[in-house]
Amino acid sequence: MGRGRRSNKRPWGGEHVPLDMERLGSLPRQESGPDGEDFHVRTVRGSSKTYRCPGCDQEILPGTQHVVAWPTEHIWGADASAESRRHWHTSCWRQRGNRAPTRRR
């Protein structure tokens, strides 16, 4: 049987929405740390809260794009892994293996 003639219209009538690469960047990805530990990493556009970056011990101000990272494996399971997530400045996350860790006082 033959197929009917196809229409150039989108079936739901809306216009094509181009792919938003920034939103794609916010999908979790997996990265290896300098010590070989694997992390889930997600880029976030910013939030309404202030976070403290573990890389530089400085604040990540509300609305600042940054990275959220958490280990892919945790001794107490996936929930504990997600609870151990940390918010990092993007540059601090990229440089985390190149300098000594900062300690809180």
RODOLO-326866 format. One record per atom (N, C-alpha, C): residue in one letter; x, y, z. Coordinates in steps of 0.02 Angstrom, whole numbers, plus 50000, padded with zeros to 5 digits. Example, Ala and Ser with C-alpha at 12.3 -4.5 7.8 and 13.67 -1.06 7.14 Angstrom:
RODOLO-326866
A506604971650390;A506154977550390;A506604983550390;S506424988850354;S506844994750357;S506455000250394;
***
This chain:
RODOLO-326866
M500414994150000;M500005000050000;M500435006250000;G500215011049965;G500595017249961;G500415021950018;R500875026050033;R500755030950084;R500435037050053;G500065040650091;G499755046650066;G500265052150058;R500055057550027;R500495063150017;R500655066450083;R501285067950096;R501495071050158;R501425078550152;S501245081550207;S501195088750210;S501835091650239;N502015097650219;N502595100950247;N502455104050315;K501835103950336;K501655106850401;K501845102150457;R502025105050513;R502165101050572;R501495098250597;P501475092050618;P500845088950637;P500475092650693;W500835095950737;W500495099350792;W500405106750779;G500595108950721;G500465115750699;G500945121050724;G501415119350767;G501885124250793;G502505124950749;E502865130150761;E503485131150724;E504035127050756;H504535125650716;H505125121950740;H505495126150792;V505655123150848;V506045126550900;V506775124250892;P507235129050880;P507935127050872;P508215124050936;L508705119850929;L509035116750985;L509405121951026;D509275122151091;D509595126951136;D510215123551166;M510805125251142;M511425122051164;M511555123451238;E511335129151264;E511435130551335;E511045125551378;R510435124051357;R510035119151395;R510345112251389;L510635110651332;L510975104251324;L511565103751372;G511905109351383;G512465109451429;G512255108151501;S511615109051516;S511385108151584;S511185100851598;L511205096651547;L511075089551558;L511665086551596;P511535082151644;P512095079151681;P512555075251634;R513195075951646;R513695072251608;R514165068951659;Q514565064451638;Q515035061051683;Q515735063351668;E516115065151720;E516815067151713;E517225063551765;S517855062351749;S518315059451798;S518705065051831;G518795064251897;G519185069151934;G519925067651929;P520345072151955;P521075071051951;P521305064851989;D520905062752038;D521085056752076;D520785050352046;G520445051051988;G520145045351956;G519425044051975;E519155047752025;E518465046952046;E518005049951992;D517455046551978;D516975048951928;D516435053051961;F516235058351926;F515725062951952;F515185064051900;H514565064951924;H514035067751883;H514125075251887;V514095078651830;V514205085851828;V513635089051789;R513375094451816;R512835098051783;R512975105451785;T512905108851729;T512975116151727;T512285119051742;V512255123751789;V511625126951805;V511685134451791;R511145137351769;R511145144451750;R511205149051810;G511045146751867;G511055150851927;G510435149451967;S510425151652028;S509845150452070;S509735156552114;S509265155952159;S509115161452204;S509505160952269;K509915155752276;K510305154752337;K511035156552327;T511375157752382;T512105158652381;T512415152052404;Y512935149952369;Y513295143852386;Y514025145552398;R514385141152432;R515095142152443;R515465136952401;C515905139252358;C516295134952313;C516825131352354;P516855124652350;P517385121052386;P518075121952355;G518115124452295;G518755125452262;G519125131552286;C518755137052297;C519085143352316;C518825146152382;D518325142852411;D518015144952474;D517705151852469;Q517515153952409;Q517175160352398;Q516445158952382;E516025164052389;E515315163252375;E515175163052300;I514675159052283;I514375159052216;I513725162852225;L513695168752198;L513125173152209;L512505170952170;P511915172652194;P511295170852159;P511315173252086;G511065169152041;G511045170851971;G511675169451932;T512205167051966;T512845165751933;T512845158651904;Q512995157951840;Q513055151251810;Q513635147651843;H513535141351860;H514055137451894;H513935130051882;V514335125851914;V514315118651905;V514105115351970;V513685110251965;V513515106052022;V513805099152007;A514175096352055;A514505089852045;A514385085352105;W514305078852092;W514235073952144;W514515067352120;P514775063252166;P515095056952146;P514595052152114;T514825048352065;T514385043452033;T514255037552079;E514725036252125;E514635030752172;E514745033252242;H514365030452289;H514425032252359;H514325025952400;I514685025252453;I514645019152495;I513935017952520;W513545023252529;W512855022552554;W512325022952500;G512525022752436;G512055022452382;G511935029052345;A511475028752297;A511345034352252;A511065040452289;D510635039352338;D510345045052375;D510895048852413;A511335045152445;A511885048352481;A512355051952433;S512445049052374;S512865052252324;S512565059052303;A511915059152289;A511585065352270;A511595070452326;E511545068252388;E511565072852444;E512255075852454;S512765072752427;S513445075352434;S513635080152378;R513155082152338;R513305086752282;R513555093452309;R513985096452269;R514285102952287;R514245107652228;H514165113952242;H514135119152192;H514825122352185;W515075122652124;W515745125152109;W515705130852059;H516155135752065;H516255140352009;H516495136051950;T516285137551890;T516475133651832;T517235133351825;S517575139051834;S518305139151827;S518645135151883;C518375135251943;C518655131351998;C518585123851984;W518015121851957;W517915114851940;W518415112551888;R518535116651837;R519005114851785;R519715114551811;Q519895118551860;Q520575118951886;Q520685114751948;R520205110851970;R520225107552035;R520825103052046;G521115100251993;G521695095852001;G522355099451998;N522345105951985;N522965109651974;N523205113552035;R522855113052091;R523065116852150;R522865113052213;A523175115052267;A523015111952332;A522325114152354;P521945109752386;P521275111552409;P521295116952463;T520785121052464;T520715126352514;T520345123452574;R520585125152632;R520255122752693;R519865128452726;R519285126752751;R518885131652788;R519165132652857;R519085138552881;R519325140052949;R518755141252995;
***
